[in-house]
Amino acid sequence: MEMRSEWMDRIHRYLQGEMDTAEEAEFLNLQEQDPQLRRWVEEERQFIHVLKTGLHRQWIKQTFASQSPIRHHTYPGVRLIKTGKEWLAHVAVAATVALLVSLVAFWSFNQFYIRPNKIGYVDLRRAIDNIQRSQYALMNDMHHNGKTPANPGTYGGSGFLISDNGYLVTNYHVVRNADSIYVQDNKGNTYKAIMVFQNPHADLAVLKITDTSFCMNGALPYVLSAAEAPLGEPVFTLGYPKDEIVYGEGYISSETGYRDDSTAYQLSIPVNPGNSGGPLFDSKGRIIGIISGKEGESNQIAFAIKATYLKAILDSLPADFNKRAILHSRGSRNIARADSYNNRVAMLKRLKDYVMMVKVYN
Amino acid sequence: MSSLSVSKKAKDAALLDRLLCHDREALQQIYESCFPMIKALVKKNNGLEEDAEDIFQETLIILLERAQSPDFTLTCRLKTYIYAVSKHLWLKRLESTQRQLPLADGLADWIPVTDDIAQHEERDQAFRNMEAALNQLGEPCRSLLEHYYIMNKSMAEIAEIFGYTNADNAKTQKYKCLMRLKKIFFAYQTNKSGKPFSEP
């Protein structure tokens, strides 16, 4: 009995996919050797299944039985969010201080961080055209009851989800100097995000969506492939060089990037400002890189950071980041795999929901 | 396969995902698109509107239970799945209450979802006991577990929503809630049916 409770934390972390690769391998090994442990894991798995179903059951029953039943087309407030008015003053002060601190930090950081001199290398971050965007932003506002800032943002890039609880990857240069960051999916839903990890040298940043309204369930439709992709591999990308998501396809034209940079691929693929931070997929729909820049005025020569470098930073992310979601995706739930994956159009329909526009305000 | 049907499938998958994290609008949407046909089915076959609603709720619970498994695949349209499960449930209820009046055409046809229903019913009592245990557990424990297991919130987010000082604190609370829930649940299990779970 005592033994069992000692294992409980590890069993639950294992079942929720919260272990890192090494710990999980060790735990699987332990289970292999210990039938008792295996039984406990199985019992907990079943208990959680019953718990989840109990929660579903309760939700369905209560929603139908509630005072304003679902059949009367009303949406009563459901979330309990703790924001008493007495907190407001404190929050305002704290936010101001935080803002000042972060501004000073960003300013000083940029004094010391000098980007490598790469003449002819163009970051694909997009300066947003206010006039072109204003109408679109207005539409978003109507959908979101004023939650979306009316200002369309100063710079834009792309990013993609790497977990089911709102972690995204983009380029560091996209979110550099940001006061605030918003991400927007291809349906126009906008969420507030914060930067939780940055590596200026690898030009990678990880964002976390902080809006509680963000809700996504289960599997990502892709995995990260850290294997080196071969020369000539057909590739494609999704990104936001404009307000709608844009698809581009091409091939790996060199196994090294700008000036023989071995951490990147050179691609022949059409990309434009705004594509930065977008995922690079191989022909099977696995992520093999992150689009980061292009060569000068060329419209065909682009560069992507190899996925190995993204994989390397996953261990540095906060504890609630679920690495399993991106490393061992349970695949495209509910869509028969063979059907969709033989067909690029169908594949994109699934993938595009997970590629987001990153909007930066500064 | 035409891209049109794939698009519908992707929409269904997205809708199901939202339903799985207890999105009320998704439930509304499913209600509006599916309930009329369930109502028609039940009414045409010796039932009342209340019966239809009951059947519809049970169907949604079965759908959610099956769909939360990582290996679940929706092999047909969501509407078709819901209709098939409802039809099966209504047929069974007619049999058990012996309201054996002539059925409308085609009701007894082959049903593609019998496996899912059988698997669910095997543990139906456990699910009902869990529902009762959760009602008894009370707040904020119940909501905390819902935010963690259903809405996939992290401990840091839960700490913020529920006003705990930090993620570790929230995690301790979650653990306590889970232990208390287990106690209540297994008490129900031994009272009502010992199977298929036993007290650890």
Chai-1 contact restraints between the chains, C-beta under 6 A:
chainA,res_idxA,chainB,res_idxB,connection_type,confidence,min_distance_angstrom,max_distance_angstrom,comment,restraint_id
A,V50,B,A126,contact,1.0,0.0,6.0,A-B,restraint_1
A,V50,B,M130,contact,1.0,0.0,6.0,A-B,restraint_2
A,K52,B,Q68,contact,1.0,0.0,6.0,A-B,restraint_3
A,K52,B,Y149,contact,1.0,0.0,6.0,A-B,restraint_4
A,T53,B,E65,contact,1.0,0.0,6.0,A-B,restraint_5
A,T53,B,F127,contact,1.0,0.0,6.0,A-B,restraint_6
A,G54,B,F127,contact,1.0,0.0,6.0,A-B,restraint_7
A,G54,B,M130,contact,1.0,0.0,6.0,A-B,restraint_8
A,G54,B,E131,contact,1.0,0.0,6.0,A-B,restraint_9
A,G54,B,L134,contact,1.0,0.0,6.0,A-B,restraint_10
A,L55,B,E146,contact,1.0,0.0,6.0,A-B,restraint_11
A,L55,B,I150,contact,1.0,0.0,6.0,A-B,restraint_12
A,H56,B,I61,contact,1.0,0.0,6.0,A-B,restraint_13
A,H56,B,L64,contact,1.0,0.0,6.0,A-B,restraint_14
A,R57,B,I61,contact,1.0,0.0,6.0,A-B,restraint_15
A,R57,B,F127,contact,1.0,0.0,6.0,A-B,restraint_16
A,R57,B,E131,contact,1.0,0.0,6.0,A-B,restraint_17
A,Q58,B,E131,contact,1.0,0.0,6.0,A-B,restraint_18
A,Q58,B,L134,contact,1.0,0.0,6.0,A-B,restraint_19
A,W59,B,H22,contact,1.0,0.0,6.0,A-B,restraint_20
A,I60,B,Q57,contact,1.0,0.0,6.0,A-B,restraint_21
A,I60,B,L60,contact,1.0,0.0,6.0,A-B,restraint_22
A,I60,B,I61,contact,1.0,0.0,6.0,A-B,restraint_23
A,F64,B,Q57,contact,1.0,0.0,6.0,A-B,restraint_24
A,I70,B,Q28,contact,1.0,0.0,6.0,A-B,restraint_25
A,I70,B,Y31,contact,1.0,0.0,6.0,A-B,restraint_26
A,K82,B,G163,contact,1.0,0.0,6.0,A-B,restraint_27
A,D164,B,N152,contact,1.0,0.0,6.0,A-B,restraint_28
A,N165,B,N152,contact,1.0,0.0,6.0,A-B,restraint_29
A,N165,B,S154,contact,1.0,0.0,6.0,A-B,restraint_30
A,C215,B,C21,contact,1.0,0.0,6.0,A-B,restraint_31
A,C215,B,M151,contact,1.0,0.0,6.0,A-B,restraint_32
A,N217,B,D17,contact,1.0,0.0,6.0,A-B,restraint_33
A,N217,B,L20,contact,1.0,0.0,6.0,A-B,restraint_34
A,N217,B,C21,contact,1.0,0.0,6.0,A-B,restraint_35
A,D320,B,S154,contact,1.0,0.0,6.0,A-B,restraint_36
A,D320,B,M155,contact,1.0,0.0,6.0,A-B,restraint_37
A,D320,B,A156,contact,1.0,0.0,6.0,A-B,restraint_38
A,R330,B,P70,contact,1.0,0.0,6.0,A-B,restraint_39
A,N334,B,A13,contact,1.0,0.0,6.0,A-B,restraint_40
A,N334,B,L16,contact,1.0,0.0,6.0,A-B,restraint_41
A,N334,B,L74,contact,1.0,0.0,6.0,A-B,restraint_42
A,I335,B,K9,contact,1.0,0.0,6.0,A-B,restraint_43
A,I335,B,A13,contact,1.0,0.0,6.0,A-B,restraint_44
A,D339,B,M1,contact,1.0,0.0,6.0,A-B,restraint_45
A,S340,B,V6,contact,1.0,0.0,6.0,A-B,restraint_46
A,V345,B,S3,contact,1.0,0.0,6.0,A-B,restraint_47
A,A346,B,V6,contact,1.0,0.0,6.0,A-B,restraint_48
A,K349,B,S7,contact,1.0,0.0,6.0,A-B,restraint_49
A,K349,B,A10,contact,1.0,0.0,6.0,A-B,restraint_50
A,R350,B,A10,contact,1.0,0.0,6.0,A-B,restraint_51
